[in-house]
Amino acid sequence: MSEVELRVIDEDLLEPLLAAAMAGAQPQQVMRDADGATEWEPAHLDAFRAFHRAHYGGLDDPHRTTMFAILTGGRIIGMIRMSRTDEPGAIQAGMWLARSARGRGLGTAALRAMMAGAALAGAHSVIADTTADNAAALGMLGHLGAEITGDPGSPRRDARITLGAS
Protein backbone atom coordinates (compact mmCIF):
# COMPACT_ATOMS: atom_id res chain seq x y z
CA MET A 1 0.00 0.00 0.00
CA SER A 2 1.21 3.52 -0.74
CA GLU A 3 2.29 5.61 2.22
CA VAL A 4 0.81 9.06 2.67
CA GLU A 5 0.66 11.56 5.45
CA LEU A 6 -2.14 14.08 5.95
CA ARG A 7 -1.31 17.43 7.55
CA VAL A 8 -3.89 20.08 8.37
CA ILE A 9 -3.31 23.03 6.06
CA ASP A 10 -2.14 26.16 7.82
CA GLU A 11 -0.12 29.21 6.87
CA ASP A 12 3.13 27.19 6.87
CA LEU A 13 1.75 24.71 4.32
CA LEU A 14 -0.24 27.12 2.17
CA GLU A 15 2.52 28.30 -0.20
CA PRO A 16 4.03 24.80 -0.65
CA LEU A 17 0.50 23.51 -1.40
CA LEU A 18 -0.01 26.28 -3.95
CA ALA A 19 3.36 25.47 -5.54
CA ALA A 20 2.33 21.80 -5.83
CA ALA A 21 -0.98 22.82 -7.41
CA MET A 22 0.71 25.12 -9.92
CA ALA A 23 3.30 22.51 -10.87
CA GLY A 24 0.96 19.55 -11.10
CA ALA A 25 -2.61 20.60 -11.84
CA GLN A 26 -4.75 23.13 -13.66
CA PRO A 27 -6.77 25.71 -11.71
CA GLN A 28 -10.03 24.01 -12.81
CA GLN A 29 -8.81 20.76 -11.21
CA VAL A 30 -8.23 22.27 -7.78
CA MET A 31 -10.80 25.09 -7.51
CA ARG A 32 -14.51 24.82 -8.23
CA ASP A 33 -14.78 28.46 -9.27
CA ALA A 34 -11.95 28.37 -11.82
CA ASP A 35 -14.48 28.05 -14.67
CA GLY A 36 -12.44 25.81 -16.95
CA ALA A 37 -9.16 27.69 -16.48
CA THR A 38 -6.16 25.68 -17.63
CA GLU A 39 -3.45 28.26 -16.86
CA TRP A 40 -2.63 29.84 -13.50
CA GLU A 41 -3.33 33.59 -13.47
CA PRO A 42 -2.68 35.99 -10.56
CA ALA A 43 -6.41 36.00 -9.72
CA HIS A 44 -6.32 32.20 -9.33
CA LEU A 45 -3.39 32.44 -6.93
CA ASP A 46 -5.22 34.99 -4.79
CA ALA A 47 -8.44 32.95 -4.85
CA PHE A 48 -6.56 29.75 -3.91
CA ARG A 49 -4.93 31.45 -0.90
CA ALA A 50 -8.17 33.13 0.21
CA PHE A 51 -10.17 29.91 -0.07
CA HIS A 52 -7.74 27.89 2.01
CA ARG A 53 -7.28 30.62 4.63
CA ALA A 54 -11.07 30.81 5.04
CA HIS A 55 -11.08 27.09 5.92
CA TYR A 56 -8.41 27.05 8.63
CA GLY A 57 -11.06 26.75 11.37
CA GLY A 58 -11.80 23.03 11.07
CA LEU A 59 -14.98 20.98 11.31
CA ASP A 60 -16.54 23.16 14.00
CA ASP A 61 -16.11 26.55 12.31
CA PRO A 62 -18.81 28.06 10.07
CA HIS A 63 -17.37 26.34 6.95
CA ARG A 64 -17.42 22.96 8.79
CA THR A 65 -14.34 21.83 6.84
CA THR A 66 -10.88 20.50 7.61
CA MET A 67 -8.41 20.59 4.73
CA PHE A 68 -5.27 18.47 4.62
CA ALA A 69 -2.15 18.56 2.49
CA ILE A 70 -1.38 15.07 1.19
CA LEU A 71 2.31 14.24 1.47
CA THR A 72 4.41 11.28 0.42
CA GLY A 73 8.10 11.14 1.13
CA GLY A 74 7.82 14.59 2.72
CA ARG A 75 6.57 16.13 -0.56
CA ILE A 76 3.13 17.69 -1.00
CA ILE A 77 1.26 15.93 -3.79
CA GLY A 78 -2.28 17.18 -3.30
CA MET A 79 -5.10 18.13 -0.97
CA ILE A 80 -8.01 16.29 0.62
CA ARG A 81 -10.81 17.83 2.61
CA MET A 82 -13.59 16.62 4.83
CA SER A 83 -16.68 18.72 5.43
CA ARG A 84 -19.66 18.23 7.66
CA THR A 85 -22.94 18.02 5.75
CA ASP A 86 -26.50 18.73 6.80
CA GLU A 87 -26.96 14.96 7.13
CA PRO A 88 -25.90 13.97 10.67
CA GLY A 89 -22.96 11.57 10.57
CA ALA A 90 -22.11 12.16 6.91
CA ILE A 91 -18.83 13.77 5.86
CA GLN A 92 -18.26 15.01 2.33
CA ALA A 93 -14.83 14.40 0.80
CA GLY A 94 -13.04 16.27 -1.94
CA MET A 95 -9.53 15.77 -3.27
CA TRP A 96 -7.04 16.68 -5.97
CA LEU A 97 -3.68 15.15 -6.79
CA ALA A 98 -0.77 16.49 -8.81
CA ARG A 99 -0.31 14.74 -12.14
CA SER A 100 2.93 13.08 -10.96
CA ALA A 101 1.07 11.40 -8.08
CA ARG A 102 -1.85 9.99 -10.06
CA GLY A 103 -2.27 6.29 -10.78
CA ARG A 104 0.00 5.14 -7.95
CA GLY A 105 -2.54 4.36 -5.23
CA LEU A 106 -1.79 7.57 -3.35
CA GLY A 107 -5.32 8.94 -3.73
CA THR A 108 -6.76 5.72 -2.34
CA ALA A 109 -4.34 5.85 0.59
CA ALA A 110 -5.22 9.50 1.26
CA LEU A 111 -8.95 8.78 1.15
CA ARG A 112 -8.50 5.84 3.54
CA ALA A 113 -6.61 8.10 5.96
CA MET A 114 -9.28 10.80 5.69
CA MET A 115 -12.00 8.18 6.26
CA ALA A 116 -10.27 7.13 9.50
CA GLY A 117 -10.31 10.78 10.59
CA ALA A 118 -13.97 11.09 9.65
CA ALA A 119 -14.81 8.04 11.77
CA LEU A 120 -12.94 9.60 14.72
CA ALA A 121 -15.03 12.74 14.19
CA GLY A 122 -18.19 10.63 14.58
CA ALA A 123 -19.09 10.06 10.94
CA HIS A 124 -20.82 6.89 9.76
CA SER A 125 -20.40 7.61 6.05
CA VAL A 126 -18.33 9.58 3.56
CA ILE A 127 -19.92 11.02 0.47
CA ALA A 128 -18.25 12.35 -2.67
CA ASP A 129 -19.22 13.48 -6.12
CA THR A 130 -17.30 13.42 -9.38
CA THR A 131 -17.87 13.49 -13.08
CA ALA A 132 -19.17 10.45 -14.93
CA ASP A 133 -16.04 10.44 -17.12
CA ASN A 134 -13.56 10.46 -14.20
CA ALA A 135 -12.74 6.75 -14.39
CA ALA A 136 -9.86 7.05 -11.90
CA ALA A 137 -12.04 8.62 -9.17
CA LEU A 138 -14.92 6.22 -9.82
CA GLY A 139 -12.53 3.26 -9.71
CA MET A 140 -10.98 4.44 -6.44
CA LEU A 141 -14.38 5.03 -4.86
CA GLY A 142 -15.62 1.64 -6.04
CA HIS A 143 -12.47 -0.05 -4.71
CA LEU A 144 -13.23 1.46 -1.30
CA GLY A 145 -16.76 0.06 -1.36
CA ALA A 146 -18.70 3.13 -2.42
CA GLU A 147 -22.23 2.84 -3.68
CA ILE A 148 -22.15 4.97 -6.83
CA THR A 149 -25.35 6.52 -8.12
CA GLY A 150 -26.36 8.99 -10.77
CA ASP A 151 -28.69 9.46 -13.68
CA PRO A 152 -27.14 7.77 -16.77
CA GLY A 153 -27.70 10.98 -18.73
CA SER A 154 -26.08 13.19 -16.10
CA PRO A 155 -22.42 14.23 -16.19
CA ARG A 156 -22.20 13.81 -12.37
CA ARG A 157 -21.94 10.76 -10.12
CA ASP A 158 -22.48 10.55 -6.37
CA ALA A 159 -20.74 8.07 -4.10
CA ARG A 160 -21.34 6.95 -0.52
CA ILE A 161 -18.95 4.88 1.56
CA THR A 162 -20.32 3.40 4.77
CA LEU A 163 -17.56 3.53 7.37
CA GLY A 164 -16.72 0.28 9.13
CA ALA A 165 -18.69 -1.75 6.59
CA SER A 166 -15.86 -3.80 5.14
N, C-alpha and C positions, 0 to 999 in steps of 0.2 A: 504494500500500500504506500502511496506517496505521502511524504511528511510535509505538513504545513503547520504554520503557527498563525493564530489570529491575535491581533493587537488592536485594542480600541483606538480609533483615530483621534488624535489630539493635535495641537499646534506643532509638536515635534515631528509628527508623521505626515502632516498635510502636504508640505512641499515635495518630499520624496514620493508620496502617492500621486501627486499631480505629474511629477516627472515620469513615473511609470505609465500613467495614462497617456501622456503625450507621446511616449516612445513606442507604446504597444497597442494603442486603440484609437479609434476615431471618436470625436466628441459625441456623436449620435449613439455610440455603443456604451458610453458611461454616464450620459446625462439625458433624462427624458425630454427636456426642453431644448435639445440641440437641433431639433427640426431637420434631420437629415444631414447635418454638417459632417463633412469628411475631413476637414482641415481645422487645426486649432487656431483660433483667432483670439486677440486679447480679451474680447467679451466673454469667450468660453472660459478662459483662465479665471477671470473674476467671478463668473457664475459658479464654477467648480469650487473655488475657495469659499464663497459665501454659502453655498449649499451645505458643504461639510461642516463649516463653523456653526451653522444654525442647528446642527444635529449632534453637537457635543454633549448634550444633556442626558442622553440615555433613555431607557425604556419608560422612565417615569416623568420625563419632561413633556411639554405640550406636543412635540413631534412624535413621542412614543417610539423612538428609534435608537438603536445602538449600531454604529457602523464600525467595521473592523477592516484593517489592512490585512491582506493575505500575504504571508511571507513563506518562502522556502529557501533554505540555505542562507537566511539572513537578508534576502532580497525581496522587495515588495513586487508582487506579481498581479495584484488585483485588489478588489474590495468586495466584501459581503456585508449585507445589513440584515438586521432583524427588526421588525416593527410590530408593535401591538396592533391588533385590528379591533373592530367593533364586536367581533365574535369572541366571547370569553374563551380563553385557552388556545386561541389560534394566533400564530405568529406568521407574518408575511416575510418571505425572504426575497432578496434581490442580490445579484452578483454580476461582476464583470471580471474578465481575466485578460491580461496582455496576450497578444498573439503568440509570443514565445512560450507561454505556459499552457496553451490549449492542447487538448488531446493527450495529456500525460497523466490523467487521473487526479490532478491537483484541484480541480473544481469540485469533484466528488468528495475529496478529502476535506476541503473547506466547508462544504455543505454539511457533511457529517459532524464536523466540529461545531458549526453553528447550531445544528439540531441539538447537540448535547447541551449547549448553552441555553437554548430555548426551553428544553425540558427542565433545567435547573431554575429557570424563570417561571415555571409553572405551566408551560404550554403542553397541550395534548396533541397538537398538530401544527404542521408547517405548511403554508400555502405559497404558491408561486404562480406567476403567469409568464408566458413567453409567446413567441410567434410560432405558427404552425410549421414554418419552414426551418426552424432552429433545431435540426436533428440532434446536434450535440447536447443541447439543454434537455430536450425531450428524452434522449437516451439516458442521460445522467439521472433525471428525475425518475424515470421508469426503473432504472437499476436500484434506486433507493426505495422502491416500493410505492411510488406515487400513483394515485388514481388520477388519470389524465382525462379531462373532459373538454368539450368544446364543440360548437356547431361545425359540421364538416365544411360549410361554406365560409366560415369565419377565419380571418387571419390570426386569431389569438387562440391559445390553449391555456387552460387552468389546470393546476396540479395540486393535490393534497397528499401529504405524507402523514400518516398517523404515527406518532412517536411511541416507541416501545412495542410496536406491532410485529417486529420481525423476530 
